[in-house]
């Protein structure tokens, strides 16, 4: 494929006798967002480190921006920007000085313009003169990403950019990623959150114990897992039976006395569902809406929950 | 020995970064000077009177204190180097193709400069307390040159220790031997007054010939060729060991 910014074939990496990456293949199209989804310890960071020239692969070929990462490291480095899992900012320096440091190292001129622009874009103007050590987690991540953007790299690696961030900062990060993509940047993103991959990615690959267990668009992946549904629990088996009759597509669990009803989870359809129960004077003991999450994807794809992988 | 590809421009940028760190954290300079100053006050005003040396005690003590001012400032450097390696910043530099040498040179040069500033403080305070060197201009230049050489040497060694250490805390601790060694030298008392065993150790450890050379230069007197050669050889040796160790450790770690 000529328009792939990243092409990986047969990538393997072992630490001691632990196989971290067991032969993975994927391609990332230019100007797209590719998300590597997986639990802690699946090999996401190792993949990023190899793709970003920070680590050597044991086997396989990796081409980034048209260059081999092992043979043409310099050319790869000139095209990429990396934001690691832990904000890599220089703490004693101020936000502005951190950006200036990047501009100096990348020989970006005139640097003042670039630095000012990034401070503004990331809403860091007010704290630009404060030491990065005083920044909150969200601000640090923003500064970290801003530092990565100095010199406008073609390809950006984001390793769990929103882990540990509050929902508001997470939204801000998502908006920034969308802006970058709109400008034509290719983004390689790792995440533990299905929602994040769903929101941002054009393609998702699911990594489990060093293997890619699924790859596709968010829609394709979600088809693999049970969709959003409503769960109803009843005190009385009679109610359960009646409810099953009147609600479309419901499946019941006699042991638990629960009913699973497919639904989009929107208020309108929920109201309709509740109205129907009212019509037939059925009372549910418990009512909850379930949206598929990473665990569901994992259960569907691997037969074990994501948390079991961590325990191993 | 492997050659280190170093871009001069990157080194200058990294050096500016390390200078900024020092300015932000003036305690590191303070730490380099504080203990040597306390020792200077104690030895000159309290113990000095009981120690028999040629000339005034302060003239005897200043060279040793200058060496201590170099080594006392090393702890923060080892910690800072280790901090760079354990936090994500080193990966950022690496992925930006900043040369390994530039990262280390930033630390080495800023540490050496800090040590020389500490040296200036010791000399200045020494003057106020009655230190009267009789060195010629040439001898002053030689003395400063020796301090510069030793500064670079112990800085490389410290950078290596910072790279090799498992944690920031142990990195800071690693420099303690460099801080303690001058006590077992002729810094405060002539080596020939020490008990056998300690005396031999004091005579053959690196800091004694360095301090003796410095003392000879500053007093404007005679420097034995043996001491001068040993001083330069030790400084070069320590520096080369530090450099090789630092470069190989850096390659392994990053």
Interface residues (C-beta under 8 A of the other chain):
Chain A: X49 X52 X53 X54 X73 X74 X77 X78 X80 X81 X82 X84 X85 X86 X87 X88 X89 X90 X92 X93 X97 X101 X102 X104 X105 X106 X107 X131 X147
Chain B: X9 X10 X13 X16 X17 X20 X21 X24 X25 X87 X88 X89 X91 X92 X93 X94 X95 X96 X97 X98
